[in-house]
Amino acid sequence: MAAEPGTSEVRRQHRFDACRLERLLCRRLAGFPQQPEGALAVRQYSSGQSNPTFYLRKGEKAYVLRKKPHGPLLPRAHKVDREYHVQKALFAAGFPVPEPLLYCSDVSVIGTEFYVMQHVQGRIFRDLSLPEVGPAERSALYIAMIETLAQLHSFDLQSLGLQEYGRGPGYCRRQVSTWKRQYDAAAHTDIPAMNQLAQWLANNLPADDNEETLIHGDFRIDNIIFHPTEARVLAVLDWELSTTGHPLADLAYATMFYFWPTSLKGLGQGTVFNFKDTIANPSFEELISIYCRCRGISTTFSNFNFFLALSFFKMAGISQGVYARYLIGNASAENSHEFAKMVQPLAEKGLELSKRSSFSSTHDRISGELFHQSKKGEEILLKVKQFMKQHVYPAEKEIIEYYARHGNTEEKWKKPPVLERLKEMAKAEGLWNLFLPDVSGLGQLDYALIAEETGKCFFAPEVFNCHAPDTGNMEVLHMYGTEEQKKEWLEPLLEGKISSCFCMTEPDVASSDATNMRCSIERDGNSYVINGKKWWSSGAGNPNCKVAIVMGKTKNSSASRYKQHSMILVPMDTPGVKLIRPLSVFGYLDEIHGGHFEIHFNDVRVPASNIILGEGRGFEIAQGRLGPGRIHHCMRSIGAAETALQIMCQRAAERETFGKKLYHHEVVAHWIAECRLSIEQARLLTLKTASKIDTLGNRRARKEVAMTKVVVPRAVLKVIDCAIQVCGGGGVSQDFPLASLFAYIRTLRLADGPDEVHLSTIARWELLDQSKKLTAKI
């Protein structure tokens, strides 16, 4: 038979009579193949540090057998009957465990009691850093793991029929006592740190040591079988240590790898908590947040240091026990001799953690340290990060394939079904319209950090209904629209039922000076008639685009040149509205965002009630519209820069030239450093601007807005350009997102107003500020 992954021939000390086992299974296991006799194949899993585990196969049927080790055993350990009992209850309740099929207490069959369960086909990751998968899938797998743990802890013991499964209140006290006793029974040398840690734990038991929740006792990612292709848990394995007790013990144990001693990383393939690389993604905080959200509990734990310290004490005790079994010759694992090296570092780490009062993953850079995020902003940012990792990033490939498949058809202007599904999921999670403070309750600083996160994926802003030009148009209607305009257009835009476009720039005039606009909006009785040409009307190609906000000139020659323009709502199906052509950006049609169209308005007649705020108020509205929205663009751009830098570093670590890795070439190393500097500087300016908008308002932040709009695109373009250079020919191809990112960011130096206009604005405001201090007249 083809060898089951992770198995070998049965080790000498664990061999048993396979023929006797086969005869028993023929008699007692329903569905077990009767013929041919003597055809049962047995292999041993290399994992299973405690109870030896075997792969059984006969014909097309596959099973897994768990048994007690032979020889002298520690008291109350290796209770395979309890494993069978709890799995039986959980399987009946729909929790993902292998179906338990048969328990046998007759030690004459294979030398010890055992049970047989169904074999589950899927993926088991032995290295906790999951090097086989990319960052997005790794995050999704860890999130699925922690959601499964929360599901386990949400069961009612009585409904499972397990109310007598544990030993009642006092779980933490018993754990300290049990692992101290088992460590003492197995210890081969004196380790002071273990004694000190045991004493601290005994003296610092939680006040709420009376919780009775079903807990696994050894919950970690290499005890889980995942679906072969999806980030979905099929089965949780190894229930030997399960009992009733405090759920935080499981949570701490499942996340303790974030605090794992550096000296133990990569210690022997297959050892407990083996991983070669740092796990930066997802962060410790994110997993804790997901767990608490799934269970509906607070993220504030008063005694998490106790449970982390207990986890390290327990792991040290387990390691000592494995080594003790190695010394007497009945260890299950091939590498059991290595476990002696682990005990002291684990105990020392537990002592270190016992002294800490707060916990944070050191791998996750926290943005905004210099600026105060609201509590709600922090929570929403975490939820957005989780949603991105679990749902958005895994969908990138499908969405790219959709546009590649439909690139030469009209279908390219439609949205992929997966994008619509993601939007519904985000709305259900409450991650919707986050850009609008009166709806989301978030300030500009809060949203700036969220916008950075969504900027890391080209379609993510739309998933959260936070994409241009709809955000700007919704802001206009929210701030300046009448109640009728809001009901007809704002409400469906906020619900995501329709989309919109914004028509301002014109092909026949220099639009950097917006007063040049020639498109006319003329009053005719109870209507306005619009005539003119517009282009770069983003989103107009979307079949769901139902309304345009059009800026044009109204007759009022006596007014200031900045009070001669108005904005008006034009339904896209109004007679006379004609989409002329999509405009490409460096060859890209930008289909996913509805493209950028030239639109002609020929005697387009709309009701007079469609005027926004009144005649001559166009520039006033534009300034209100573009304040916060400009920051959104800039912060999304910083997210794009982070993506580009990640690609650059990945490529520099993979490729070699002239006998060494790319990052070993000083010029490449300097590019990486310069890019990090540019990103951090650009982020700080953007956050400062967002903070000033929050505290002083849009008008008082005009200088900072202009500065941000110059600095950020320049910085991001530099990062993307360096990434392209490191990726070589691939960097300008469709194999990387860098070329399309470059095209998008380069347009911002025009689309949000040319740099030169912003520089003039900055100079004017700076001179005004300086004039208050200078003696020379300005």
Salt bridges, closest charged atoms under 4 A:
GLU4 OE2 - HIS119 NE2 2.86
GLU22 OE2 - LYS58 NZ 2.68
GLU60 OE1 - ARG57 NH2 3.97
GLU83 OE2 - ARG66 NH2 2.99
GLU113 OE2 - LYS68 NZ 3.48
ASP127 OD2 - LYS276 NZ 3.44
GLU137 OE2 - ARG123 NH1 2.81
ASP184 OD2 - LYS180 NZ 2.79
ASP208 OD2 - HIS246 NE2 3.14
GLU211 OE2 - HIS246 NE2 3.77
ASP218 OD1 - ARG220 NH1 2.54
ASP222 OD1 - ARG220 NE 2.69
GLU230 OE2 - HIS227 NE2 3.88
GLU230 OE1 - ARG232 NE 3.00
ASP238 OD1 - ARG66 NH2 2.76
GLU240 OE2 - HIS78 ND1 3.54
ASP250 OD2 - HIS153 NE2 2.95
GLU286 OE2 - LYS389 NZ 2.72
GLU334 OE2 - ARG11 NH1 3.72
GLU352 OE1 - LYS349 NZ 3.24
ASP364 OD2 - LYS385 NZ 3.99
GLU398 OE2 - ARG421 NH2 3.81
GLU411 OE2 - LYS414 NZ 3.20
GLU420 OE1 - LYS423 NZ 3.78
GLU429 OE1 - ARG293 NH1 3.31
ASP438 OD2 - HIS478 NE2 2.75
GLU452 OE2 - ARG683 NH2 2.53
GLU453 OE1 - LYS456 NZ 3.35
GLU462 OE1 - LYS415 NZ 3.03
GLU462 OE2 - LYS423 NZ 3.52
ASP470 OD2 - HIS467 NE2 3.11
GLU483 OE2 - LYS486 NZ 3.96
GLU495 OE1 - LYS497 NZ 2.90
GLU506 OE2 - LYS534 NZ 2.96
ASP508 OD2 - LYS533 NZ 3.88
ASP513 OD2 - ARG561 NH2 3.36
ASP524 OD2 - ARG605 NH2 2.86
ASP590 OD1 - HIS593 ND1 2.78
ASP590 OD2 - HIS596 NE2 2.86
GLU598 OE1 - ARG581 NE 2.77
GLU598 OE2 - HIS600 NE2 2.73
GLU620 OE1 - ARG617 NE 2.60
GLU642 OE2 - ARG365 NH2 3.17
GLU642 OE1 - ARG676 NH2 3.02
GLU642 OE2 - ARG683 NH2 2.77
GLU666 OE2 - HIS670 NE2 3.76
GLU674 OE1 - LYS718 NZ 3.65
GLU680 OE2 - ARG676 NH1 2.86
GLU680 OE1 - ARG683 NH1 3.12
GLU704 OE2 - LYS692 NZ 2.98
ASP755 OD2 - ARG714 NE 3.80
ASP755 OD2 - ARG749 NE 2.64
GLU766 OE1 - LYS703 NZ 2.47
ASP769 OD2 - LYS703 NZ 3.05
